[in-house]
Amino acid sequence: MIKIIRQKRKGISSVVGAVFMILVMVGALNVMIWTMQQQDRVTETIIEKSNSNLNKLNEDIDISNVRIDGDKLNMTVTNAGGAAATIKSIYIVNETASEQYRYDLDLVVDGRESLKNVGQDLALVVKDDTKYSVRLITESGNTVSTSLTPLSSVALPMSIYVIPPTVRPGDNVTILFAVTNNLTDSALGVDITPVLDVDDPPGSVVTPRVTPSGASLTEGNTVLFKWVYEVEEALDETYITFNASLANAKQGNWVREQGYVKLIEESQVSSSTETIIFSTLVQRPEIFLIMPGPFGDTPDDVIGLWGVVVVNPTEVDMEVNRIIVTMFTTAGSSQTIVDKNCHTGDNPIWPNVGSEWSCPGDNKIQWKDSPGEVIEPYGIRSFMTMLAPKGLTIDEQAFITSTTVFTSMGQFTKTGYATGMKKNPESLVNVYLTTTSTEANARQEQYIKGNMSNIASGSQVTLRVAISDFDDSSTTKIKYGTRLIINIPKDFDVVTPLPTHSEFTIVSQEYDDGGKQIIATLNSPNYIGDSGSGESKIITFDVIAPTVAKPKVYIMYTLLDGDTEHATEPFPVSAFAELPLHVVPPP
């Protein structure tokens, strides 16, 4: 009996052992499966992290421009990376009030692209007198930050220059104002507006002619502003002070420079469109010229107009007793533009009585008189004559002239002006003022003028500019397309509508500095000089003279630009005239 029980117990233990082994194997299998699952999860995490890092590396976002636009934040976000970036949120901190704002975004910026107007849809009102910091966060975890700094809290480097530093009445003075934004991690957010205060001494009149507008100033850059003032009147040896700053600038952020007023012994203000002669200490005349171009050689002694206009810029009488114009040839020493006998063509226009026009040597024209011609204070005289060319062996594209005026205050010379001369039969072309409206009479001596005097201050005056071909040959003439360019002095206003002429297209141009031009272009197929007896055209227009407190002389520089019409050898048309306009105050 006992033996049987023991055998039964032995069978049960074998079963229990087998079950235990199965459980151990199942547990081990579960552990192995769990381990493999964890390894998969680690691998997936590593892959996800690698992808995230790769995406993060492929994003390269930056805020290229941040500003305040309509009380709203306005930014341009640039992605220089190769992968698209998704901006998920923006943080804006009001540094002044210690307030933070967060907004959710979902803006995609493609690789190597920019996204403008970021922040315009936010509800936050941004103030231009408050400092803000801004941070953008992308879906990949990249961040970019910037700041907005109010102009009133930062001292920007500034500098000012007065050009020229020494100025005289009648001159223009230019003020250059440079402002630098040396912030490296912050933006101003608003355009800067320059402000200039002018402290001029008593008795002076300083008038603005050019005024700058506002401009944006990004980090690390410099902006330059320019003012132009006309110093109409000022006392000798005084200072004009220019104080420059910015609207809403930080207190004390400004610069200052002075211009020194000095009446010096030189009254030439400009050799281009305007000359204002106004100086009580000037003791020299101003010299202006009228020259033909071309001074064409002709077989029949046709004459061209030469003129020297002398202005007395002083308050005392000035006596002119001799004028000589010397011509310097460049094409060869044997060239004779005019000979010592004036080639039988001298014909005085003014002065034409009691004085002498002559050619004392080859390539010289002279006027002289004794005791001389008196020019009253601030007055003008035009010394003019008609002269025939001698003849050339080769063309002179540009021969140089030197004009010397002998006066009771000394002798003075003007050099460097040039005109041309053609060896073959060619036109003799001039431009000048005329007092006639009849074109057939414009070449008559009594109607040829080199200046206009005693124009009433603020009055409307009619000006007539003549273009003449003095050659009586119909084979040489001024070609269509030639332009008459009249530079109107800046203080004069052109009365509209513009003049009209059946043979010209006439337009006007006005420039930023106030200068104006009237340009008359000869229409195709019209010519000047094809009548066989010489020909003139007249452009008539009205201007309003400036208001002056003392007599002033303005120069209306007038020139022709084109060619002559010749069967085989056309030649440049380049006649010019410096025409003084003398404006006087009311009596």
VMD Tcl script that draws the C-alpha trace (Angstrom):
set ca {
  {0.00 0.00 0.00}
  {2.72 2.38 0.89}
  {4.57 1.57 -2.33}
  {1.64 2.46 -4.47}
  {1.30 5.96 -2.89}
  {4.98 6.73 -3.49}
  {4.67 5.90 -7.15}
  {1.70 8.25 -7.52}
  {3.61 11.10 -5.88}
  {6.50 10.55 -8.23}
  {4.22 11.06 -11.30}
  {2.76 14.32 -9.92}
  {6.23 15.90 -9.40}
  {7.14 15.20 -13.00}
  {4.06 17.07 -14.16}
  {4.79 20.01 -11.90}
  {8.36 20.21 -13.18}
  {7.18 20.23 -16.75}
  {4.69 23.02 -16.03}
  {7.40 25.02 -14.29}
  {9.72 24.66 -17.26}
  {6.99 25.85 -19.58}
  {6.41 28.90 -17.43}
  {10.11 29.68 -17.41}
  {10.29 29.41 -21.17}
  {7.20 31.60 -21.63}
  {8.70 34.24 -19.30}
  {11.96 34.20 -21.15}
  {10.12 34.53 -24.42}
  {8.16 37.50 -23.08}
  {11.35 39.13 -21.88}
  {12.89 38.62 -25.30}
  {9.84 40.08 -27.03}
  {9.78 43.04 -24.65}
  {13.46 43.67 -25.23}
  {12.98 43.60 -28.97}
  {10.07 46.03 -28.65}
  {12.15 48.41 -26.59}
  {14.95 48.19 -29.12}
  {12.45 49.06 -31.86}
  {11.21 52.02 -29.86}
  {14.78 53.28 -29.27}
  {15.50 52.88 -32.97}
  {12.35 54.78 -33.91}
  {13.22 57.49 -31.40}
  {16.72 57.77 -32.79}
  {15.32 57.96 -36.33}
  {12.75 60.58 -35.29}
  {15.41 62.55 -33.47}
  {17.73 62.31 -36.46}
  {14.97 63.48 -38.80}
  {14.15 66.31 -36.45}
  {17.78 67.33 -36.21}
  {18.11 67.10 -39.98}
  {15.01 69.25 -40.50}
  {16.30 71.65 -37.92}
  {19.64 71.85 -39.65}
  {17.96 72.38 -43.04}
  {16.09 75.40 -41.66}
  {17.93 78.73 -41.53}
  {15.43 81.42 -40.61}
  {16.19 85.05 -39.99}
  {14.24 88.28 -39.50}
  {15.53 90.51 -42.28}
  {13.34 93.50 -41.53}
  {11.20 94.44 -38.54}
  {9.22 97.65 -38.29}
  {6.02 99.24 -37.05}
  {3.38 99.61 -39.73}
  {-0.02 101.07 -38.80}
  {0.54 100.40 -35.08}
  {1.15 96.73 -35.93}
  {4.25 94.63 -36.00}
  {5.52 93.98 -39.51}
  {8.40 91.59 -40.19}
  {9.98 89.89 -43.16}
  {11.12 86.35 -42.32}
  {13.72 84.75 -44.56}
  {14.54 81.02 -44.74}
  {18.03 80.55 -46.18}
  {17.91 76.75 -45.62}
  {16.95 74.06 -48.06}
  {13.89 72.74 -46.20}
  {10.58 74.49 -45.60}
  {10.15 75.95 -42.11}
  {6.82 76.17 -40.31}
  {6.57 79.00 -37.79}
  {4.35 77.79 -34.98}
  {4.46 80.60 -32.43}
  {5.65 84.12 -31.72}
  {6.58 85.66 -28.38}
  {6.52 89.46 -28.00}
  {7.84 91.02 -24.81}
  {7.14 94.63 -23.90}
  {10.47 95.40 -22.24}
  {9.24 98.76 -20.98}
  {6.18 97.40 -19.15}
  {7.52 93.82 -18.57}
  {4.59 92.23 -20.37}
  {4.76 89.10 -22.55}
  {2.39 88.03 -25.31}
  {2.27 84.69 -27.11}
  {0.44 83.97 -30.35}
  {0.04 80.73 -32.26}
  {1.00 80.82 -35.91}
  {1.04 78.32 -38.73}
  {3.15 80.05 -41.37}
  {5.23 78.11 -43.86}
  {8.40 79.66 -45.25}
  {9.78 77.64 -48.12}
  {13.49 77.04 -48.45}
  {15.41 80.01 -49.83}
  {12.25 82.13 -49.76}
  {10.95 85.05 -47.72}
  {7.59 85.73 -46.09}
  {6.53 89.36 -45.72}
  {4.07 91.13 -43.41}
  {4.47 88.66 -40.55}
  {2.75 90.10 -37.48}
  {0.25 92.31 -39.27}
  {-2.63 90.01 -38.26}
  {-1.82 90.04 -34.55}
  {-4.16 91.81 -32.18}
  {-1.32 93.49 -30.32}
  {-0.97 97.28 -30.76}
  {2.73 98.16 -31.04}
  {3.92 101.59 -29.90}
  {6.87 103.39 -31.46}
  {8.08 104.72 -28.08}
  {8.34 101.28 -26.45}
  {11.12 98.71 -26.57}
  {10.09 95.19 -27.64}
  {11.86 91.88 -28.03}
  {10.47 89.38 -30.51}
  {11.11 85.62 -30.83}
  {9.85 83.20 -33.46}
  {9.75 79.40 -32.90}
  {9.47 76.88 -35.73}
  {7.94 73.41 -35.67}
  {11.44 71.92 -35.67}
  {12.39 73.91 -32.60}
  {14.51 76.58 -34.29}
  {14.22 80.07 -32.85}
  {15.19 83.53 -34.03}
  {15.05 86.74 -32.03}
  {15.25 90.47 -32.62}
  {14.42 93.71 -30.86}
  {12.65 96.96 -31.56}
  {14.32 100.01 -30.01}
  {12.55 103.40 -29.97}
  {14.44 106.26 -31.57}
  {14.09 108.32 -28.41}
  {16.18 105.85 -26.40}
  {19.28 105.46 -28.55}
  {21.96 108.00 -29.46}
  {22.79 107.49 -33.12}
  {26.16 108.67 -34.50}
  {25.62 111.86 -36.52}
  {27.81 114.20 -38.55}
  {27.13 117.37 -40.54}
  {29.08 119.09 -43.33}
  {28.60 122.61 -44.73}
  {29.74 122.96 -48.36}
  {31.38 125.36 -49.03}
  {32.42 126.30 -45.50}
  {32.90 129.92 -46.61}
  {29.89 131.40 -48.39}
  {29.01 134.78 -49.81}
  {25.71 136.50 -50.55}
  {24.14 135.09 -53.69}
  {25.78 131.68 -53.22}
  {24.09 128.37 -52.55}
  {25.27 126.40 -49.53}
  {24.78 122.62 -49.23}
  {24.31 120.87 -45.88}
  {25.02 117.13 -45.74}
  {23.72 115.26 -42.66}
  {24.88 111.67 -42.10}
  {23.15 109.35 -39.59}
  {24.46 105.86 -38.75}
  {22.53 103.00 -37.14}
  {25.20 101.12 -35.18}
  {22.75 98.75 -33.47}
  {23.69 95.11 -34.09}
  {20.73 93.16 -32.67}
  {17.91 95.66 -32.75}
  {15.90 97.71 -35.26}
  {14.50 101.25 -35.04}
  {11.20 100.11 -36.53}
  {10.24 103.51 -38.01}
  {11.55 105.82 -40.73}
  {13.75 108.65 -39.50}
  {12.90 112.24 -40.38}
  {15.73 114.82 -40.50}
  {15.27 118.21 -38.85}
  {17.46 121.25 -39.55}
  {17.34 124.52 -37.66}
  {19.07 127.52 -39.27}
  {20.31 130.27 -36.99}
  {21.09 133.16 -39.31}
  {22.33 136.51 -37.98}
  {20.26 139.72 -38.18}
  {20.19 141.28 -41.64}
  {20.52 137.98 -43.47}
  {18.06 136.18 -45.76}
  {18.61 132.42 -46.06}
  {16.05 130.61 -48.24}
  {15.66 126.80 -48.54}
  {15.86 125.46 -52.11}
  {16.16 121.67 -51.57}
  {14.73 119.84 -48.54}
  {15.11 116.07 -47.91}
  {12.38 113.64 -46.88}
  {12.46 110.79 -44.36}
  {14.18 107.46 -44.96}
  {14.52 104.01 -43.40}
  {17.73 103.17 -41.56}
  {18.47 99.49 -41.03}
  {21.07 98.05 -38.66}
  {24.67 98.78 -39.56}
  {23.86 101.25 -42.33}
  {24.23 105.01 -42.87}
  {21.80 107.39 -44.58}
  {22.76 110.80 -46.00}
  {20.37 113.77 -46.11}
  {20.93 116.95 -48.15}
  {19.63 120.50 -47.85}
  {20.41 123.35 -50.23}
  {19.98 126.96 -49.05}
  {20.48 130.18 -50.96}
  {22.18 132.85 -48.92}
  {20.43 135.80 -50.53}
  {21.72 138.42 -48.12}
  {24.17 138.35 -45.22}
  {26.59 140.68 -43.48}
  {30.31 140.29 -44.03}
  {32.25 138.11 -41.53}
  {29.19 136.66 -39.82}
  {28.29 133.03 -39.14}
  {25.23 131.02 -40.15}
  {24.67 128.08 -37.79}
  {23.07 124.81 -38.91}
  {21.71 122.47 -36.20}
  {20.70 119.01 -37.42}
  {18.85 116.24 -35.61}
  {15.97 113.77 -36.07}
  {12.30 114.09 -35.19}
  {11.69 112.31 -31.84}
  {15.42 111.80 -31.36}
  {16.99 111.11 -27.99}
  {17.55 114.27 -26.02}
  {20.98 115.69 -26.83}
  {21.35 113.64 -30.03}
  {22.17 116.44 -32.49}
  {25.10 117.99 -34.37}
  {25.97 121.56 -35.34}
  {28.17 123.28 -37.93}
  {28.67 126.87 -39.05}
  {29.08 128.57 -42.41}
  {31.26 131.66 -42.55}
  {30.06 134.61 -44.63}
  {32.81 136.50 -46.43}
  {32.59 139.00 -49.26}
  {35.66 138.03 -51.26}
  {37.22 139.51 -54.37}
  {35.55 137.09 -56.76}
  {31.97 137.38 -57.96}
  {31.63 134.51 -60.42}
  {29.03 132.26 -58.83}
  {28.30 129.81 -61.61}
  {29.44 129.18 -65.16}
  {26.36 127.14 -66.03}
  {22.79 128.30 -65.72}
  {22.91 131.13 -63.19}
  {25.22 133.82 -61.95}
  {24.17 136.21 -59.22}
  {26.46 139.21 -58.87}
  {26.03 140.83 -55.49}
  {29.01 141.93 -53.42}
  {29.98 145.36 -52.21}
  {33.68 144.47 -52.07}
  {34.03 142.93 -55.53}
  {36.25 145.06 -57.75}
  {36.35 143.05 -60.96}
  {34.01 142.80 -63.94}
  {32.21 139.67 -65.06}
  {32.90 138.59 -68.63}
  {30.39 136.67 -70.77}
  {30.66 135.65 -74.40}
  {28.66 135.25 -77.60}
  {30.32 133.01 -80.20}
  {29.34 131.55 -83.57}
  {29.51 127.81 -84.10}
  {30.53 126.97 -86.67}
  {32.45 130.05 -87.72}
  {32.23 128.63 -91.26}
  {34.50 129.66 -94.07}
  {32.58 131.14 -97.01}
  {33.70 132.41 -100.42}
  {31.68 135.63 -100.23}
  {32.90 137.23 -96.99}
  {29.76 136.41 -95.01}
  {30.11 137.63 -91.44}
  {29.31 136.06 -88.07}
  {28.50 137.61 -84.67}
  {31.12 137.87 -81.90}
  {30.24 139.46 -78.57}
  {31.79 140.22 -75.19}
  {29.30 141.17 -72.47}
  {30.77 143.00 -69.48}
  {28.96 143.31 -66.14}
  {29.93 145.81 -63.47}
  {29.25 144.10 -60.11}
  {30.35 147.07 -58.00}
  {28.56 150.09 -56.56}
  {30.76 152.54 -58.46}
  {31.23 153.37 -62.15}
  {33.55 151.10 -64.08}
  {35.30 152.25 -67.27}
  {36.11 149.75 -70.03}
  {38.72 151.05 -72.49}
  {39.85 147.94 -74.38}
  {38.76 144.38 -75.15}
  {40.74 141.80 -77.09}
  {39.78 138.26 -78.13}
  {42.64 135.95 -79.08}
  {42.11 132.68 -80.97}
  {44.48 129.74 -80.58}
  {44.48 127.16 -83.35}
  {45.28 123.53 -82.63}
  {45.38 122.05 -86.14}
  {48.52 123.78 -87.34}
  {50.56 126.95 -86.94}
  {49.67 128.14 -90.45}
  {45.97 128.31 -89.69}
  {44.43 131.78 -89.87}
  {40.91 132.11 -88.52}
  {40.85 135.89 -89.00}
  {43.67 137.89 -90.51}
  {45.12 141.21 -89.43}
  {42.93 143.05 -91.94}
  {39.79 141.36 -90.57}
  {39.24 139.98 -94.10}
  {37.18 143.06 -95.07}
  {34.39 141.95 -92.78}
  {34.54 144.05 -89.59}
  {31.18 145.61 -88.89}
  {30.54 147.07 -85.42}
  {27.14 146.63 -83.79}
  {27.89 148.21 -80.40}
  {29.62 150.50 -79.72}
  {29.45 151.64 -83.32}
  {30.26 155.33 -82.90}
  {33.35 156.99 -81.44}
  {35.32 153.77 -80.96}
  {37.28 151.33 -83.04}
  {36.95 147.65 -83.88}
  {40.01 146.12 -85.54}
  {42.20 143.07 -85.91}
  {45.68 144.09 -84.66}
  {47.13 140.76 -85.79}
  {46.15 137.39 -87.15}
  {43.61 135.59 -84.95}
  {42.92 138.68 -82.83}
  {39.82 140.89 -82.52}
  {40.06 144.16 -80.62}
  {37.79 146.95 -79.46}
  {39.24 150.09 -77.89}
  {38.22 153.62 -77.00}
  {39.58 156.53 -75.04}
  {38.66 157.61 -72.44}
  {36.52 154.46 -72.48}
  {32.97 153.19 -72.08}
  {31.50 153.81 -68.62}
  {29.32 151.08 -67.09}
  {27.18 152.27 -64.22}
  {26.98 150.33 -60.90}
  {25.48 146.85 -61.45}
  {25.18 147.74 -65.15}
  {25.87 145.78 -68.36}
  {27.35 146.53 -71.77}
  {27.44 144.21 -74.77}
  {30.42 144.81 -77.06}
  {29.53 143.12 -80.38}
  {30.80 143.05 -83.95}
  {30.22 141.12 -87.16}
  {33.34 139.45 -88.51}
  {34.21 137.36 -91.56}
  {36.50 134.31 -91.30}
  {39.74 134.22 -93.24}
  {39.83 130.60 -94.34}
  {41.47 127.36 -93.28}
  {43.53 124.63 -94.90}
  {42.12 121.95 -92.56}
  {39.10 121.83 -90.27}
  {39.24 123.26 -86.73}
  {36.85 121.21 -84.60}
  {37.54 123.33 -81.52}
  {39.83 126.33 -81.42}
  {40.33 127.95 -78.01}
  {39.71 131.61 -77.22}
  {41.00 133.98 -74.56}
  {39.14 137.22 -73.82}
  {40.79 140.06 -71.89}
  {38.93 143.17 -70.68}
  {40.92 146.27 -69.70}
  {39.06 148.44 -67.17}
  {39.68 151.28 -64.74}
  {39.89 148.63 -62.01}
  {42.43 146.43 -63.80}
  {42.57 143.85 -66.57}
  {40.75 140.54 -66.36}
  {40.76 137.48 -68.61}
  {38.39 134.63 -69.40}
  {39.91 131.60 -71.13}
  {38.99 128.11 -72.20}
  {35.93 128.76 -74.37}
  {35.99 127.05 -77.76}
  {34.16 126.98 -81.06}
  {34.77 125.36 -84.45}
  {35.45 126.43 -88.04}
  {34.99 124.56 -91.33}
  {37.51 124.86 -94.16}
  {34.92 124.36 -96.92}
  {31.90 126.62 -97.49}
  {29.74 126.25 -94.43}
  {27.07 128.03 -92.40}
  {27.83 130.85 -89.96}
  {25.51 130.09 -87.05}
  {24.71 132.29 -84.03}
  {22.24 132.44 -81.19}
  {21.43 135.72 -79.40}
  {18.67 137.93 -77.99}
  {16.62 140.01 -80.38}
  {14.10 142.81 -79.94}
  {12.09 142.03 -83.06}
  {9.36 139.47 -83.55}
  {9.84 139.53 -87.35}
  {12.21 136.71 -88.31}
  {13.28 138.41 -91.55}
  {14.64 141.33 -89.49}
  {16.43 139.34 -86.78}
  {19.82 139.59 -88.56}
  {19.68 143.37 -88.78}
  {22.17 145.05 -86.48}
  {19.70 147.25 -84.62}
  {17.76 144.17 -83.43}
  {20.74 142.09 -82.21}
  {21.17 142.21 -78.40}
  {23.55 140.56 -75.98}
  {21.69 141.29 -72.75}
  {18.48 142.69 -71.28}
  {18.74 145.46 -68.68}
  {16.46 147.08 -66.09}
  {13.92 144.27 -65.78}
  {11.49 145.32 -63.06}
  {11.51 143.15 -59.95}
  {8.66 140.63 -60.03}
  {7.48 141.70 -63.48}
  {6.53 139.58 -66.49}
  {8.89 140.08 -69.41}
  {9.00 138.74 -72.97}
  {12.26 137.22 -74.18}
  {13.08 136.48 -77.82}
  {15.96 134.17 -78.71}
  {17.08 134.16 -82.35}
  {18.82 131.35 -84.26}
  {20.51 132.69 -87.37}
  {22.44 131.27 -90.27}
  {24.22 134.32 -91.72}
  {25.50 132.43 -94.76}
  {23.54 133.30 -97.90}
  {24.22 129.96 -99.61}
  {21.28 127.57 -99.69}
  {23.60 124.56 -99.95}
  {24.80 124.87 -96.35}
  {22.22 125.08 -93.60}
  {21.28 123.97 -90.08}
  {19.95 120.42 -90.17}
  {16.64 119.30 -88.68}
  {17.00 117.73 -85.24}
  {19.22 120.59 -84.05}
  {18.19 121.74 -80.58}
  {18.05 125.21 -79.09}
  {18.60 124.81 -75.34}
  {17.72 127.77 -73.13}
  {18.76 127.47 -69.47}
  {16.35 129.62 -67.46}
  {17.86 131.04 -64.24}
  {16.42 129.27 -61.20}
  {14.64 132.27 -59.68}
  {12.74 133.00 -62.90}
  {9.36 131.37 -63.54}
  {8.37 130.34 -67.07}
  {4.88 131.52 -67.98}
  {2.72 128.76 -69.41}
  {1.59 127.68 -71.89}
  {4.91 127.14 -73.62}
  {5.66 129.06 -76.82}
  {4.76 127.48 -80.14}
  {6.48 127.55 -83.52}
  {5.44 125.72 -86.65}
  {8.97 124.45 -87.31}
  {9.95 123.48 -83.75}
  {8.85 121.01 -81.11}
  {9.15 122.90 -77.82}
  {9.23 121.27 -74.38}
  {10.37 122.31 -70.92}
  {12.20 120.48 -68.13}
  {12.49 121.33 -64.46}
  {15.09 119.88 -62.11}
  {15.22 119.22 -58.36}
  {17.37 122.28 -57.68}
  {14.81 124.59 -59.33}
  {16.66 124.93 -62.64}
  {14.55 124.97 -65.81}
  {15.21 124.46 -69.51}
  {13.28 125.28 -72.65}
  {14.31 122.94 -75.49}
  {13.21 123.71 -79.07}
  {13.97 120.95 -81.61}
  {13.92 121.74 -85.34}
  {11.37 119.47 -87.00}
  {12.05 117.19 -89.96}
  {12.31 118.05 -92.83}
  {12.77 121.73 -91.97}
  {16.14 123.49 -92.17}
  {17.46 126.91 -91.22}
  {19.39 128.64 -93.99}
  {17.86 127.07 -97.08}
  {16.36 130.32 -98.37}
  {19.50 131.36 -100.25}
  {19.78 134.68 -98.40}
  {20.45 133.64 -94.84}
  {17.69 132.88 -92.42}
  {16.61 133.36 -88.79}
  {14.09 131.71 -86.47}
  {12.83 133.27 -83.25}
  {11.60 131.48 -80.11}
  {9.48 133.86 -78.01}
  {8.47 133.15 -74.41}
  {7.48 134.99 -71.23}
  {9.10 134.75 -67.80}
  {8.40 136.31 -64.42}
  {11.45 137.97 -62.90}
  {12.37 137.29 -59.26}
  {11.76 139.79 -56.52}
  {15.00 141.51 -55.52}
  {15.95 144.06 -52.90}
  {19.09 145.14 -54.76}
  {20.07 144.98 -58.44}
  {21.06 141.47 -59.50}
  {22.31 139.96 -62.74}
  {21.25 136.47 -63.79}
  {22.81 134.56 -66.69}
  {20.62 132.76 -69.22}
  {23.03 130.32 -70.87}
  {21.78 129.49 -74.38}
  {23.28 127.08 -76.89}
  {22.68 125.10 -80.08}
  {23.28 121.37 -80.35}
  {23.15 119.69 -83.76}
  {24.78 119.56 -87.20}
  {24.91 121.46 -90.46}
  {23.38 119.93 -93.58}
  {26.13 119.50 -96.15}
  {26.22 117.12 -99.09}
  {29.52 115.51 -98.12}
  {30.88 117.09 -94.91}
  {28.39 117.97 -92.17}
  {29.83 119.91 -89.23}
  {28.75 120.34 -85.58}
  {26.51 123.29 -84.73}
  {27.63 124.62 -81.33}
  {26.88 128.35 -81.20}
  {26.29 129.70 -77.69}
  {25.55 132.93 -75.86}
  {25.79 133.87 -72.18}
  {22.94 136.36 -71.91}
  {22.76 138.52 -68.75}
  {19.31 139.47 -67.42}
  {19.52 142.55 -65.20}
  {16.78 142.76 -62.55}
  {16.28 145.96 -60.54}
  {14.14 146.60 -57.43}
  {11.14 148.92 -57.46}
  {12.05 152.62 -57.41}
}
mol new
graphics top color blue
foreach p $ca { graphics top sphere $p radius 0.5 }
foreach p [lrange $ca 0 end-1] q [lrange $ca 1 end] { graphics top cylinder $p $q radius 0.2 }
display resetview
